[in-house]
Amino acid sequence: MMNSKNIKLALFLCLLGPVVASVSLPARAGCFDDRSPGMDWSGCKKTNKLLNKSNFSGSRFDDAILALSKLDDSNFTNASLVKTDMTRASAQRSRFIGADMNKSVGYRAVFDQAILKQVNLSKSEYFRASFRDAQIEDSDWSKSELGRVDFTAARLRNVEFRFTNLSRVVFKESQLENINFEGAYTYLTHFENVDLRNVRNLSQLQLDLSCGNPDTVLPEGLSVPDTWPCEE
């Protein structure tokens, strides 16, 4: 036979039940969800995965690990890749239009022939990454670490490199239109066969630190450094 204390406890639990049931658990990224537009892989580990030809438009990869994964020929339009780790990943010919890649990392990643338009890449790290023959427009790459990145034959238009480390970056045969080099570090940056007349805020000191050749076209008011061409 239940005493009065047990009866009160039973009544309390009955009243509390509906309240507990109504409390929803916090949403979690579906790390095992199939790839599809608008999905959420935030914080997920997708290392060394074959994800070529995927439609990731509007999807979220914040704090995710995509290292060593194959992402070639994929669509990242309006995707969020904030703090995403793309170390040694391959995203050749992929489209990053309107994507947010703030503070992302892509050491030795390959973005050859990729399209990046209206992309936020500020404070990111892409040391030794490759963007050969890529199309990069209306994007912010300021305050980033891009040492030894390869932009050979790439087409860059309206790109911010403000206070970015561009040491030993290769711009050879690239097209540069309305590029902002304010405060950028250009130690041994390669401008061979590049027309620099349409860049902004490139100083004589930055040129003196960089590399060029007789086919480098300089902005008005700047002169060819005595150290050009650089010794290998």
Secondary structure, DSSP 8 states (H G I E B T S, - for coil): ---HHHHHHHHHHHHHHHHHHH--------TTS---TT-B-TT-B-TT-B-TT-B-TT-B-TT-B-TT-B-TT-B-TT-B-TT-B-TT-B-TT-EEES-B-TT-B-TT-B-TT-EEES-B-TT-B-TT-B-TT-EEEEEE-TT-B-TT-B-TT-EEEEEE-TT-B-TT-B-TT-EEESEE-TT-B-TT-B-TT-B-TTEES--HHHHHHSB--TT-B--TT----TT-S---
